[in-house]
Amino acid sequence: MGAVVSCITSIFRTIGSVLMAIVNGIGNILHAIISGIVAFFDILISFLSCGYCGGRRRRMGGSRMSTRRHHATTTSRI
């Protein structure tokens, strides 16, 4: 009689583990989808707010600041 109860208990534990694995998998899928949507909107907002769209650039204090890059020259010794 004890073996039958042990077998039934084991079956219910297995069913519970399977159901929890399914719920956990669905939760992970939803988490990945929501993270992807948030990342997409983050990229979209950063693209729209940095000034490349509409031909406008942000200016500090209303003055025009020109950016000039200085590249260091390297010489190779042979």
WODALIN-V563006 format. One record per run of one state. SS is the DSSP state (hx for helix, st for strand, lp for the rest). FROM is the first residue (numbers start at 0). LEN is the number of residues. If there is no record, write none. Layout:
# WODALIN-V563006
SS;FROM;LEN + SS;FROM;LEN
This chain:
# WODALIN-V563006
lp;0;1 + hx;1;48 + lp;49;3 + hx;52;3 + lp;55;23
